[in-house]
Amino acid sequence: MGVSLTVLSSGSKGNSSVVVSSRTRLLVDCGLSCRELCRRMMQAGMAPESIDAILITHEHSDHVGGLYVMAKKFRLPVYISATTHAAWRRYYKDAAGNKVNAECVEFFEPGRGFIVGDIEVMPFTIPHDAADPVGFTFKTEGIKVGIATDLGYMPASVKDHIKACDALMIESNHDLEMLRQGPYPWSVKQRVLSRVGHLSNTALADFFTNDYDGGAAYLILAHLSEQNNHPEIAKSVAETALGDRQNLFQTSQVMLASQTDVLQTVTL
């Protein structure tokens, strides 16, 4: 079977991806309703019942909106930091108005790896305005997959964690000029532009030009703003920044994750 990454949804209205090895299936974030997550998994050829665990990056609604129902319906263990779990329980309630909880919770600490099935998971701290936000890398069968979205800038620690990925899903949230000229209130623009906001096309391009190791067979641009970006702009900026690196190392396929459509599965 190999190792695969399927992006079910990516954007401000909901985020969720599935990392699959020969023996383990991990759902990373539950930002859509349980019904919609199941629909998209089936569209991608996966049975929702085949998921082994849920991993959560942070407590914002576009990452945990369907968590309670999904975990309860399929009796899934939820891997989450203790701080993020406390924030999730503080802010979210079930249909009856009670505080949410998952039946099986496994706490992790950023910077300390753990194993789910045959996948080695490494959570790492990212700069975002959440309680304890993380990105993840996944290692199995000699393959490394990285997911790093919802970060205001690229600190050295994040760059280090996402080295040597065979597939990398990374944020390219906004075009700076579109954001500045766009409809968002100034306070929201300031949040997005801050060091705990979201990564711009330009910031990602700087990473690709100066720090990217060039090794990933697939680069997935994710969490694109529907208001302040355009897929072709994001892709063009990224490919220009990659430039000769594509030929110097290997040709990476640049893909665009979508809010509305399941991205074609990447198999490694």
N, C-alpha and C positions, 0 to 999 in steps of 0.2 A: 504493500500500500504506500509506503513512504510517509513523509511528513507533509502536512498541508496547513494552510491558513485560509480561512474564508471570512471575509468581512461582510457581515449581515447588514450593517448600517453604520454610517459614520457622519456625524454632524451635530449641530446644537439641539436637534429634536430627538436624538437617540443614538447610542453607540453600543455595538455588540459584535464580537468576532468569535470564531471557533478555531482552536488549535488542535490538530489531530495527529496522533502517532499511530503506530500499528496496534496499540492496545488501549490508548487513552484519548478521551475527547474532553477538552476544557472549553467552557463558555466564558469568555472574558468580557465582563460587564453585561448588564441587562437593562439597557436604556429604552427599550420598547416594551409594550405590553406583552404578557405571556402569550396571548393569542397570536400577536404579530411575529414574535420571535419564533414560535412554532411554525407558522406559515412560511417564514423565510428559510428556516432550517430544512423544511420539507422541499421547498423550491430548490435548495442546494443539494438535495439528495440525502439529507441526514434525518434520521428519526430522532425527535426530541428526547425520547426515552433512552437514547444511546449516550447522552451526555453524562460524564462521570462527576463533574464538579463545576462550580461557578467561582470565578476569581473576580474581585472588584478592585478597580483602581482608585476610586474616590466616591464620595457620597452625593455629588451633584445629580439632579434628577435625570439628566440625559445619560446617566451611567447606571442608575439603580431603580429607575421607574418601574420595571417589571420584576425586580429581584424577589420581593416577598412572595408573590404568587408563583413565580417560576420555581423557586426553591421548595415551596410547600407542595405544589402539584406533583413534582417529580422526586421529592424527598432527596434533594441534592445537598451535599455539604457545601458550605460557603466559606471560601478562603478570603480573609479580609483583615486589615490591621485593626487592633483594638480601638484605636482612636477614631478610625473611619466608621467602625461598627457603632460606637457610641453616638456619633453624629447622625448616622442613618436612623437610629432608633429615636433620637431626639426630634428629628424633623418629619418623620413619616409615620402615618397611621394606616391601619387597614380599613376596610369598608365600614366596619362597625365603630370606627373612631378610636380603636385601641392601638397602643404602640406596637410596631411591628417587631418581629423576631424571627430568626430562622431556627429550625429544629436542630440542625447540626452546624455549628460554627467552628472553624479552625482559624486561630489567630496567627498572623505572621508579623515579622518585624522587617521594615525596609533594610536591605543590606544583608539579610540572612536568608539563604536559600532553603528551599524545601522540595520535597518530591511528591508528586501526585501520579500514581501509576508508574509509568516508565518515563515520565517527563520531569526533568530538573527545572524548577522555577526559581528565578531570582527577581524579587521585587526591589526596585530602587527608587529613591526619592526624586521627585520632579518639582520644579517651582511653579505652583499653581495656588489659587486662592481657595483651597479646600483644607480640611482638617489634617490629613496625612496622605497626600496624593502620591501615587507611585506609577511607574511604568513597569513593564515586565520583559524579561528574556526567558526563552524556553529552549532547553537543550535536550535532544533525544536522537538516537540513531546517528550520531555524528553531525546533526544539523542544529543550527541556532537560528531562532526566530525572535525578533525584537518588536515591541510595541511601545511607542513613546508619543503620546498625544497630550493635549491640555498642559502645555508648559510655556511659560512666558519667555524663556530664553534657554540657551543650551549650555549649562554649566559643564565644567570639565568632568565631573562625576558621571553625568549622563552620557557624554561622548565616550567615556571609557567603557561603560556598561554595554553600549550598542556596537562596539567594535566586533568585527568578524562575524556579523550576521549574514546568513544565507538569504534571508528575507527580512525586510525592515519596513514596518508600518510607522510612518512619522508624520507629524502635523505640518500642514501648510495652510494655515487658517485664513489669512486675509492678504489682500493687496493693500499696501499702505495708503496709496492715494484713494482707492475706492472707499476704504474705511474713513479716511479724513473727510471725504466729500459726501459720504453716505448718510442715511436717515437716522442712525443711532443717536440718542442723546449724548451730550459731551461726557457725562459721567460714565456711560457704558463704553464709549470710545477710550477713555482713560484707562478703564479696567482692562480692556482687550490689549491695549498697547503696553501695559505695565509688565514688570518682570515676574508677575504671578498671573499673567493673562494667557494669551495665546500666541503661538509662533507664526510670524508672517512669512510670506513667500521669500522676502528678502533675507530674513534671518536664516531660513532653511538653506537658501542659496549660499550664504556665507559659510555655513557648516559644510555643504557639499564642496565648496571651493577650497577651503582651508584645512578641514579636519576629517572628512569622510575617507575611510580606508579603501573604498571602491570595490569591496568584495561581494556585495549582495547581488544575487541573480535577479531579485525582484525588489523594487522600491515602490511602496504604496503610499501615495500622498493622501492624508486623511484629515478629517474634521474641517473640510473646506466650508467657509461661510457662504451661505446662499445669498446673503445681502452684499457682502464685501469682498467677494472673490469670484473668479470664473475658472472652471476647470482647465480651459486651454491656456489661460494666463499662468496658472500655477504650474502646469506641466512644462510650458515653454521656459519659464524662469528656472525651474529645476534642471531641465535638460541643458540649458545654456551654462549653468553653473557646473554641471558635471563635466561638460566639455570633453577634453582629451582624456580625462580620467576613465571614461567609458572604454577607450581603446587601449589605454595603458594597462589596465587590469583585465576587465572583462566587460562585455556589454550588459548593462543592467536594464531590465524592462521596467519602465516607469508606468505605474498604473494609478488610476484615480478612484478612490473609494467614494461611494455615493450615499446620500441620505435616504434615497428612495428605492434603490435597487441593490440586490445582492451582487457583490463583485465576484467575477469569475475566480474560482478556487485556484490558489497558487499551490502547486505540488512540487516538492523538492526531493 
